[in-house]
Amino acid sequence: MEDTLDELIKALILGIIQGITEFLPISSTAHLVITPWIFGWSGVLNSLSFDIAVHVGTLFSLLYCFWRDWIDILFKDRKMLGYLIIGTVPAVVAGLAFHDLIESSLRHPLIIVFTLVTVGVLMLISEKVSKRKRDSITISDAIIIGIAQAIALIPGVSRSGITITAGLFKGLKRDYAAKFSFLLSTPAIAGAATFDFYKSLNFGYSYDYSIFLIGLISAAITGVIAIKFLLNFLKKYPLNLFIYYRWVLAGVIFLLYSFRS
């Protein structure tokens, strides 16, 4: 009983971390890889089934926050639908081509340190040079932001971080770049969860449904909070807070890795 309760608490913690970090520009993958590594957690919490659960949770967050937008896009705004399809293609191609490489070789702590720092620098530059005047998307915006989303498959990059940064480089307003980033991430997260679920069926992965459900619900609730927070935050403030956090996190991970090596 104690072991089960312990696993449920860990699932709750990781679900909360996923919900917050999936949408804030600080990299969910970095946190989900590093947290079990730091505390020595293993088993179902490091499994593909739990990864599916928390991603489904964040998908629910997106649908809850943007269901009106999606109804409008699907039935009225065909131009935006086209832009989202165009923007999704690079991530689909990269995900299918490099999925095994990403899962097996790119989840190393030092790679995460490098991407946390590097993307933080890009975020800072984008804040300095962006004119932040536009609140509409063009086809070139969709292509560039879509390529950025594909790069976000590398652990430590952050989907929202790199896509918002790309939007800023293209001259979009911060909050509009974030909204387009969230809309663009919806099919990507749905596709990734579906792909991993299909993979789990083929390889016969087992499921602990109580842990699955705790991770899903906690990720969904905190994801909604994170989305609403970031959209409101970016109306008034730059990305600097998240940039500094990324650099501090990178330093902590590097120090821990050095001590453990």
Secondary structure, DSSP 4 states (H G I P E B T S, - for coil): -HHHHHHHHHHHHHHHHHHHHHHSTT-HHHHHHHHHHHHT--GGGGSHHHHHHHHHHHHHHHHHHHHHHHHHHHHT-HHHHHHHHHHHHHHHHHHHHHHHHHHHHS--HHHHHHHHHHHHHHHHHHHHH----B-S--HHHHHHHHHHHHHTTSTTS-HHHHHHHHHHHTTB-HHHHHHHHHHHHHHHHHHHHHHHHHHHHHHT----HHHHHHHHHHHHHHHHHHHHHHHHHTTT--SHHHHHHHHHHHHHHHHHHHHH-
